[in-house]
Amino acid sequence: MLVVAHPDDDALGIAGSIALHGDEPAFRFVLIHATDGAAGQIAPEVDATPATLGEVRRGEDERAWRAHGRIPDRHEWLGYEDGFLAEADFEALTARIRDLMVQERPDVVCTFGPDGVTGHPDHITVGRATDEAFLSLAGDGGPGLRRLLHAVMKQSTWGVINRARVRDGLPPWDPTQIYHWRGVPDELVDIRVDTHLVADRVVDGIAEHRSQRLSLFEHPATRLTWRSAASREHFVQVWPARVPGQRRLADIFEGL
């Protein structure tokens, strides 16, 4: 189960792991979006208005997963207003996510960490609600709910990409600003997945979010940068807590 705030939040972070496991008979993929991204950008070539952007972005997300090659088995849109998730009833949001976890009992749940990856308040809120929903159920004796993950960008990877941005004439990311990517210290990463074999599928999915092209593909060289980033995925395991110094895992399902 992947729980995010907006269409395109799901485009990178765990998409490679889903591609690696997507053809397995026992694999089931549940995707939850808190909003439809109706307050997002509208690239000039996209036929959308502020009134229709949410619907357009839902379609983009569906096409992205088709391009990716593995559509969700279940896809829930919670219908919250884009940009105002932090002002919504937090207990109600948590309860809705918890109810879906009870219905599905996923082995692995993934969401945003406390930094929201880009500092976006919607990301931070949906991540916190997902954490609370999961932790309220973990260890209750029922099936599933065996691992809670935060998809993250490793600090060293953040540095490589940021230097590439500067070389390409793009402004560097500033982790004190909203919408700028953050990195987490390398030593905090618990899982590193080699996804280079499916990286092109991940980037094909990202490219389907055409309305957001101005932020996702700011420069002709950005596709190469995205492919490099999509060649590996990093996660912090929130639950169960891992012992410091324990061997880093190589797959989101390893050991389950």
C-alpha positions as CSV (number, residue, x, y, z in Angstrom):
1,M,0.0,0.0,0.0
2,L,1.3,3.4,-1.1
3,V,-0.2,6.5,0.5
4,V,0.6,9.9,-1.0
5,A,-0.9,13.4,-1.3
6,H,-1.0,14.2,-5.0
7,P,-0.8,12.6,-8.5
8,D,2.9,12.4,-9.4
9,D,3.9,11.8,-5.7
10,D,3.7,8.2,-6.6
11,A,5.8,8.5,-9.8
12,L,9.1,8.1,-8.0
13,G,10.2,6.6,-4.7
14,I,8.7,3.1,-4.8
15,A,7.6,2.7,-8.4
16,G,10.7,0.7,-9.2
17,S,10.0,-1.8,-6.5
18,I,6.5,-2.1,-7.7
19,A,7.8,-2.8,-11.2
20,L,10.2,-5.5,-9.9
21,H,7.4,-7.4,-8.1
22,G,4.4,-6.4,-10.3
23,D,4.3,-9.7,-12.3
24,E,4.4,-12.0,-9.2
25,P,1.1,-13.8,-8.8
26,A,0.8,-12.9,-5.1
27,F,1.6,-9.3,-5.5
28,R,-1.2,-6.8,-4.9
29,F,-0.8,-3.0,-5.2
30,V,-3.1,-0.5,-3.4
31,L,-2.6,3.2,-4.1
32,I,-4.2,6.0,-2.1
33,H,-4.2,9.6,-3.1
34,A,-5.4,12.2,-0.5
35,T,-6.0,14.8,-3.2
36,D,-6.2,15.0,-7.0
37,G,-3.6,17.8,-7.3
38,A,-6.1,20.4,-8.6
39,A,-3.9,23.3,-7.3
40,G,-0.9,22.2,-9.3
41,Q,0.8,23.7,-12.3
42,I,-0.6,23.7,-15.8
43,A,2.0,23.3,-18.6
44,P,1.2,25.5,-21.6
45,E,0.5,22.6,-24.0
46,V,-2.0,20.9,-21.6
47,D,-5.7,21.4,-22.2
48,A,-6.7,22.1,-18.6
49,T,-8.0,24.9,-16.5
50,P,-7.9,25.4,-12.7
51,A,-11.5,24.0,-12.7
52,T,-10.6,20.8,-14.7
53,L,-7.0,20.2,-13.6
54,G,-7.9,17.7,-10.9
55,E,-9.7,15.5,-13.4
56,V,-6.8,15.9,-15.9
57,R,-4.3,14.8,-13.3
58,R,-6.3,11.8,-12.4
59,G,-6.1,10.7,-16.0
60,E,-2.4,11.5,-16.1
61,D,-1.9,9.3,-13.1
62,E,-3.8,6.4,-14.7
63,R,-1.7,6.7,-17.9
64,A,1.5,7.0,-15.8
65,W,0.9,3.6,-14.3
66,R,0.0,2.1,-17.6
67,A,3.2,3.4,-19.1
68,H,4.9,2.0,-16.0
69,G,3.5,-1.4,-16.8
70,R,1.7,-2.1,-13.5
71,I,-1.6,-0.4,-12.7
72,P,-2.9,-0.5,-9.1
73,D,-5.2,-3.3,-8.1
74,R,-7.1,-0.8,-6.1
75,H,-6.9,3.0,-6.3
76,E,-8.6,5.3,-3.8
77,W,-9.0,9.0,-4.2
78,L,-9.9,10.5,-0.8
79,G,-11.1,13.8,-2.2
80,Y,-9.3,16.3,0.0
81,E,-8.5,19.8,-1.3
82,D,-5.1,20.2,-2.7
83,G,-2.9,22.4,-0.6
84,F,-5.1,22.3,2.5
85,L,-4.5,18.9,3.8
86,A,-2.8,20.3,6.9
87,E,-6.0,22.1,7.7
88,A,-8.3,19.1,7.4
89,D,-9.6,17.0,10.3
90,F,-6.5,15.0,11.1
91,E,-8.3,12.3,13.1
92,A,-10.8,11.8,10.3
93,L,-8.0,11.5,7.7
94,T,-6.1,9.0,9.8
95,A,-9.3,7.0,10.4
96,R,-10.0,6.8,6.6
97,I,-6.5,5.6,5.9
98,R,-6.7,3.1,8.9
99,D,-10.0,1.7,7.5
100,L,-8.3,1.0,4.2
101,M,-5.5,-0.7,6.0
102,V,-8.0,-2.9,7.9
103,Q,-9.7,-3.8,4.7
104,E,-6.5,-4.7,2.8
105,R,-4.0,-5.7,5.6
106,P,-1.0,-5.0,3.3
107,D,2.3,-6.5,4.3
108,V,4.2,-3.3,3.5
109,V,2.9,0.3,3.7
110,C,4.9,3.2,2.3
111,T,4.4,6.9,2.6
112,F,6.3,10.2,3.3
113,G,8.6,10.8,6.2
114,P,8.5,13.9,8.4
115,D,10.2,16.0,5.8
116,G,7.7,15.2,3.2
117,V,10.6,14.7,0.8
118,T,10.0,18.3,-0.5
119,G,8.7,19.9,2.6
120,H,5.2,20.2,1.2
121,P,2.6,20.4,4.1
122,D,0.3,18.0,2.3
123,H,3.1,15.4,2.1
124,I,4.0,15.8,5.7
125,T,0.3,15.6,6.8
126,V,-0.5,12.4,4.8
127,G,2.7,10.8,6.0
128,R,2.0,11.5,9.6
129,A,-1.6,10.2,9.3
130,T,-0.4,7.1,7.6
131,D,2.2,6.4,10.3
132,E,-0.4,6.9,13.0
133,A,-2.9,4.6,11.2
134,F,-0.3,1.9,10.7
135,L,1.1,2.1,14.3
136,S,-2.4,1.8,15.7
137,L,-2.8,-1.6,14.1
138,A,0.8,-3.0,14.0
139,G,1.2,-6.0,16.2
140,D,-2.6,-6.5,16.7
141,G,-2.3,-10.2,15.8
142,G,-3.9,-9.9,12.5
143,P,-2.4,-10.6,9.1
144,G,-0.2,-8.2,7.2
145,L,1.1,-4.8,8.4
146,R,4.6,-6.2,8.8
147,R,6.6,-3.2,7.6
148,L,6.2,0.6,7.5
149,L,8.5,2.5,5.2
150,H,9.3,6.1,4.3
151,A,10.6,6.5,0.8
152,V,13.5,8.9,0.9
153,M,16.3,10.4,-1.1
154,K,19.7,9.5,0.3
155,Q,21.8,12.6,1.2
156,S,24.7,11.5,-1.1
157,T,22.3,11.0,-4.0
158,W,20.8,14.4,-3.2
159,G,24.2,16.0,-3.6
160,V,24.9,14.3,-6.9
161,I,21.6,15.4,-8.4
162,N,22.0,18.9,-7.0
163,R,25.4,19.3,-8.6
164,A,24.0,18.1,-11.9
165,R,21.2,20.7,-11.6
166,V,23.8,23.4,-11.3
167,R,25.8,22.1,-14.3
168,D,22.6,22.0,-16.3
169,G,21.9,25.7,-15.5
170,L,19.1,25.0,-13.0
171,P,18.9,26.5,-9.6
172,P,20.1,24.3,-6.8
173,W,17.7,22.7,-4.4
174,D,17.4,24.6,-1.1
175,P,16.2,22.2,1.6
176,T,14.8,25.1,3.7
177,Q,12.3,25.9,0.9
178,I,9.0,24.1,0.2
179,Y,9.0,22.2,-3.1
180,H,12.8,21.7,-2.9
181,W,13.9,18.1,-2.4
182,R,15.5,17.0,0.9
183,G,18.0,14.2,1.6
184,V,18.3,12.0,4.6
185,P,21.7,11.0,6.1
186,D,23.0,7.9,4.3
187,E,23.4,6.0,7.6
188,L,19.7,6.2,8.3
189,V,18.7,4.3,5.1
190,D,17.6,0.8,6.0
191,I,16.7,-0.5,2.5
192,R,18.5,0.1,-0.8
193,V,16.8,-1.5,-3.9
194,D,18.6,-1.8,-7.2
195,T,16.0,-0.8,-9.7
196,H,18.2,0.0,-12.8
197,L,16.5,-2.8,-14.8
198,V,13.2,-1.0,-14.6
199,A,14.4,2.6,-14.4
200,D,13.1,3.4,-18.0
201,R,9.7,2.3,-17.0
202,V,9.7,4.6,-14.0
203,V,10.8,7.6,-16.1
204,D,8.1,6.7,-18.7
205,G,5.6,7.0,-15.9
206,I,7.0,10.3,-14.6
207,A,6.7,11.7,-18.2
208,E,3.0,11.1,-18.3
209,H,2.4,13.8,-15.7
210,R,2.4,16.3,-18.5
211,S,0.6,19.1,-16.7
212,Q,3.5,19.2,-14.2
213,R,6.2,19.2,-16.9
214,L,7.6,22.5,-15.9
215,S,8.7,21.2,-12.5
216,L,9.4,17.6,-13.4
217,F,11.3,18.1,-16.7
218,E,12.8,21.6,-16.3
219,H,15.7,20.9,-18.7
220,P,16.4,18.6,-21.7
221,A,18.9,16.7,-19.6
222,T,16.4,16.1,-16.8
223,R,15.3,12.8,-18.2
224,L,18.8,11.4,-17.8
225,T,18.9,12.7,-14.2
226,W,15.6,11.1,-13.5
227,R,16.8,7.8,-15.0
228,S,19.9,7.9,-12.7
229,A,17.7,8.6,-9.7
230,A,15.2,5.8,-10.7
231,S,18.0,3.3,-10.8
232,R,17.9,2.8,-7.0
233,E,15.4,3.3,-4.3
234,H,16.0,4.1,-0.6
235,F,13.8,3.6,2.4
236,V,13.8,4.2,6.1
237,Q,12.1,1.4,8.0
238,V,9.9,3.0,10.6
239,W,8.3,-0.2,12.0
240,P,9.6,-2.5,13.2
241,A,12.6,-0.4,14.3
242,R,15.9,-1.8,13.1
243,V,19.0,-2.1,15.2
244,P,21.7,0.4,14.4
245,G,24.4,-1.2,12.4
246,Q,22.1,-4.0,11.1
247,R,22.7,-5.1,7.5
248,R,20.9,-2.9,5.0
249,L,18.1,-4.8,3.2
250,A,18.0,-5.0,-0.6
251,D,14.3,-5.3,-1.2
252,I,11.1,-4.0,0.4
253,F,9.9,-7.5,1.1
254,E,13.2,-9.0,2.2
255,G,12.8,-11.2,5.3
256,L,9.0,-11.1,5.3
